[in-house]
Amino acid sequence: MENYELKRFIKEIIMEFHDTGIPDFYKRDVKIPKFKKINKIITVVGPRRAGKTYLLYQIMNEKMKVGKDITDFLYINFENERISDIRKEQLNYILEGYNELYPDKKPILFFDEIQNIRGWDKFIRRLQEQRYTVYITGSNSNLLSREIATSLRGRAYSIELFPLSFKEFLVFRGVKLKENWEYGKLQHKVKKMFDDYVRLSGFPEIVLENRLGIIDDYFKTIFYRDIIERYNIKNRDLMDLLMKYIIKNYSQEFSMNKFHNFAKSLNYKSSTSVIHSYVGMLKEVYFLDLITPRHKGKKELSYSKKNYVMDHAFINYYVPDKDIGRMLENIVYLELRRREKMINYYKNGFECDFITSNKSIQVTYTLNQDNYDREVKGILEASKMFKHSNEIITYDTEDTIKIGGREIQVLPVWKWLLK
């Protein structure tokens, strides 16, 4: 593409955004850091289709509330077909085009899907050195936290954006929580909304369209674009089998050897080293997460892991006979992932589902005669080991259990998620 033609397209794209304005968006419950003395490149990473572009719009909107004008923003989506062929040596025309439109302004930069351009990292580093404020997002298949740390050499601050929490789901459904909502009629609406959340998803598009089937498109995009193309995977059948296996075995221990033997029994070409590599890829693109157990001395044991998928829509669509208790556990894990830096589980005769820095948490659909001893003893074992406060999260039970000089709070999951 000729330089003069490229600059004309860039000006068109800039003006189109300024004329159209910021699209309508639902506010996400995400903290955007403010750095006063240092200039950090803010990067937004997370699962595909979690709403990263709309978070950029939210950031712009917040800046407009304190005096910025939309013309102060230079927003470029590098998937726009008019500039999809731009080369790294032509990236300077973006600023040149803006400066010709607004000679007296220094823009705040918002770059979407910039990873499509080779050499993008050097361009961004130079902008940071010139004291520009820069926000970037990208498909998680090419713009991952680890790669950002390498490419931008400590100059970036990453924000992880996940599918909607239950609190955000309520916002998308137009439910506003008032003070003491749990004691009035609104409680019944919240409980119904939670059932909708469980049967559907946290992905914004699926929630807005109320169409679970969209998750199949997401699965295929992750499979082909984020995994097969990016990592040049030859054994596609094994990767497909692994992804479906992970979904089916949500909220359970995952064994590389067990899956290897399972794949071999179906005549798939497999090895534990390949499976280990494939699992790492799936974790990098935010398809799954694995947690390890913690034992005495607060050590993590890496040989045994529990598996959680990064949105329960995959479970709803691909697993016909769902275990609601395990589904709740997967949802609780994702909420803990938003709140906590460290999450493990405990297993030593009895099991406790989650160990955080200050809590032992057990998740079960209901407490009854069949599971009471197992659930309570598991959390008591963990709390004695780590001297934590204790919570048992159920579908709809609220109680306080006092046993052995310890207290266990029993909470409904829909109320816990909104704490």
Secondary structure, DSSP 8 states (H G I E B T S, - for coil): --HHHHHHHHHHHHHHHHHH---------------SSS--EEEEE-STTSSHHHHHHHHHHHHHHTT--GGGEEEEETT-TTSTT--GGGTHHHHHHHHHH-TT---EEEEESGGGSTTHHHHHHHHHHTT--EEEE--TTTS-HHHHHHHHTT-EEEEE--S--HHHHHHHTT----TTGGGSTHHHHHHHHHHHHHHS-S-HHHHHHT-TTHHHHHHHHIIIIIIIIHHT-S-HHHHHHHHHHHHHTTTEEE-HHHHHHHHHHTT----HHHHHHHHHHHHHTTSEEEE-BB-GGG-B-TTSEEEEES-THHHHHH-SS--HHHHHHHHHHHHHHHH-S--EEEESSSEEEEE-SSEEEEE-S---TTTHHHHHHHHHHHHHHHT-EEEEEESS--EEEEETTEEEEEEEHHHHTT-
